[in-house]
Structure formats: C-alpha cells, structure tokens
Amino acid sequence: LVYPGTTQKPSDAVPDFLINGGLAFNSFPGGVSPDWEDANLVKAMVQLIEAMGKRYDADPRIANINVGLLGHWGEWHGNGQVEFASIETQKQVLDAYQRSFKVTQLSARYPDVFGGLKAADTRFGYHDDSFVQDTTLDVDWGFVNRMKKVGATEQWKNGAIGGEFRPELQACYFDDD
C-alpha cells in the first residue's frame, strides 16, 4: 500500500472503491500513505487475507507468507513522518492471517511491532529484511536485539526465521574475501 518513491497519489496505493469511500491519505516527502485506522481499509485488508487463505493455505507451492500490507513496503514501519498503524489495526491484520492460514507458515517483519501479541503465543516466525547487514548490529533496531528484547529468540521452534539478503549487497555475499 505504500512504496516510497512510487506511491505518489492515492490511486497508486489502493483500489478506487476505497478512495471513493472516503479513505484519507497522509503525504510525506516521496509519497502518500493511507489512514491505517480507516474502517473500510481494515475491512478490505482482512477480506483480502481471508480470500488468500481460502485459496492458498496448505498450497504445497508456498512455503511461507510474509505478513505484509502495513507500512512502507508492507514491512510494518513508517518513516517517522506519518502515523503508523495502531496496535489495534496491527492486531486485526495479524488475527486475520492466523485465522486464514492454519497450515502455511507465516512470518512477520518485527517481533516488537506485533499488534500487542507475544511471539510465544503465536506460530508466527520472523524475517530479517536486511539479513547479514543489520542482523547482529549492536543497536536497538538490529534484528537479533529486537528478538532478544521481546523474548523471541526461541521462536524458531514455532515458526520459521528467515531473511532477505540486502539487495544492494547480494553480488558480494558469496565472494571469498
């Protein structure tokens, strides 16, 4: 719903029926972001997740669903210039995923931006979107530190833990030096 640099106007982000239904948007340098608290937007996201679950849960071609939709690039964060989704909206989206995908693995971006849920109370795994680059940085926002902060370091026993090699570094990951 938000792809900075690409999502320049509301029609880049959402279907017309949501715009025509009065969905508000916030502007930020580089794009627009929908009002995450809009009841029609939340309903549309939940219905989309439910439809995806009916169609794809237990599909042997799919190993994992990365829980997206909210925030920049669907990664459950903003840019500090617009409001991010409330804990209640996050929870509604996460609950829809849990209800809709009983077999297929689910992974969320952050264990500490998680709709008020505790990792151990779910079967969600997590994905590190800057694998290798930011994974073990000794800063609060480093992936492993976030996992430690909320007691999720054992979550691999319940859900897959994975990541995405940082795209701009992919060419050198497997170099000998």
C-alpha positions in Angstrom: 0.0 0.0 0.0 3.0 2.3 0.4 6.1 2.1 -1.8 8.1 5.3 -1.2 9.1 7.0 -4.4 6.4 5.1 -6.3 3.2 5.6 -4.3 2.8 9.3 -5.3 -1.0 9.6 -5.3 -3.9 7.6 -3.7 -4.7 5.7 -6.8 -1.2 4.3 -6.8 -1.9 2.8 -3.4 -5.4 1.4 -3.1 -8.4 0.5 -5.3 -10.8 3.2 -6.3 -13.6 1.8 -4.1 -11.6 2.8 -1.0 -10.8 6.2 -2.4 -14.4 6.8 -3.4 -15.4 5.6 0.1 -13.5 8.5 1.7 -10.2 6.9 2.6 -7.9 9.7 3.8 -4.2 9.9 3.0 -1.2 11.5 4.6 1.5 13.0 2.4 5.2 12.6 3.1 8.3 13.5 1.0 8.3 10.8 -1.6 4.7 9.7 -1.5 1.4 9.1 0.3 0.3 6.7 3.0 -3.3 5.7 3.7 -5.0 6.3 7.0 -4.4 2.9 8.6 -7.3 3.4 11.0 -9.9 3.7 8.3 -12.6 1.0 9.0 -13.1 0.3 5.2 -9.4 -0.1 4.7 -9.0 -2.5 7.6 -12.1 -4.5 6.4 -10.6 -4.7 2.9 -7.3 -5.9 4.2 -9.0 -8.6 6.4 -11.1 -9.7 3.4 -8.1 -9.9 1.2 -6.2 -12.0 3.7 -9.2 -14.3 4.2 -9.5 -14.8 0.4 -5.8 -15.5 0.2 -6.1 -18.1 3.0 -9.0 -19.9 1.3 -7.1 -20.0 -1.9 -3.5 -20.7 -0.8 -3.4 -22.1 2.7 -1.7 -25.5 2.5 -0.8 -25.0 -1.1 2.3 -27.1 -1.5 3.9 -24.5 -3.8 4.0 -22.0 -0.9 6.4 -22.4 2.0 5.9 -19.1 3.7 3.7 -16.0 3.7 5.5 -12.8 4.8 2.9 -10.8 6.6 2.7 -7.5 4.8 0.2 -4.8 3.9 1.0 -2.3 6.7 3.7 0.4 6.5 6.3 1.2 3.9 6.9 -1.7 1.5 4.5 -3.7 3.7 7.3 -4.0 6.3 5.4 -2.8 9.3 7.1 0.5 9.8 6.8 4.1 8.6 9.3 6.8 8.1 8.6 8.9 11.2 6.8 11.5 9.1 3.3 9.9 9.1 1.4 7.8 11.7 1.9 4.1 11.5 -1.0 1.6 12.2 -2.2 1.4 15.7 -1.8 -1.7 17.8 -5.5 -2.5 17.2 -5.2 -2.3 13.4 -2.0 -4.4 13.6 -3.8 -7.0 15.7 -6.8 -7.2 13.3 -4.4 -7.8 10.4 -2.4 -10.4 12.4 -5.6 -12.2 13.6 -6.9 -12.4 10.1 -3.6 -14.1 9.0 -3.7 -16.5 11.9 -7.4 -17.4 11.2 -6.8 -17.7 7.4 -3.5 -19.6 7.3 -3.7 -22.7 9.5 -1.0 -24.7 7.7 1.2 -22.4 5.7 4.0 -20.7 7.7 3.6 -17.0 8.5 6.4 -14.6 9.2 6.3 -11.0 10.4 8.9 -8.3 10.0 9.4 -7.3 13.6 8.8 -9.2 16.8 8.3 -5.9 18.7 5.8 -4.3 16.3 3.3 -7.1 16.6 -0.2 -5.9 17.5 0.4 -6.3 21.2 0.9 -10.1 20.7 3.7 -12.0 22.3 5.7 -14.2 20.0 5.4 -17.3 22.2 1.6 -17.1 21.9 1.6 -17.4 18.1 3.0 -19.6 15.4 4.5 -16.7 13.5 8.1 -16.7 12.5 10.1 -13.6 11.6 12.0 -12.3 8.6 15.1 -10.1 8.7 14.8 -7.8 5.8 18.4 -6.7 6.0 19.9 -10.2 6.6 23.6 -10.0 7.2 23.8 -6.2 7.1 21.7 -5.4 10.1 21.1 -8.8 11.7 23.6 -8.7 14.5 24.3 -4.9 14.8 24.7 -3.9 18.4 21.9 -1.3 18.2 18.3 -1.3 19.4 16.9 -1.8 15.9 19.2 -4.7 14.9 17.2 -7.8 14.2 18.7 -10.1 16.9 18.5 -7.3 19.5 14.8 -6.8 18.7 14.3 -10.6 19.1 16.1 -10.6 22.4 14.2 -7.5 23.7 10.8 -9.3 23.4 11.9 -12.8 24.3 11.5 -14.2 20.8 14.9 -15.9 20.3 13.3 -19.3 20.7 10.5 -18.6 18.2 12.3 -20.7 15.6 10.7 -23.6 17.4 7.2 -22.4 16.4 7.7 -20.5 13.2 10.3 -20.1 10.5 13.0 -17.5 10.9 14.5 -16.2 7.7 15.5 -13.2 5.8 16.3 -11.3 2.7 19.8 -10.7 1.6 20.1 -7.0 1.4 19.6 -6.3 -2.4 22.5 -3.9 -2.9 24.9 -6.3 -1.3 23.8 -9.5 -3.0 26.6 -9.5 -5.5 29.3 -9.8 -2.9 27.8 -12.1 -0.3 29.4 -15.3 -1.5 32.8 -13.8 -2.5 35.8 -15.5 -1.0 37.0 -12.3 0.6 
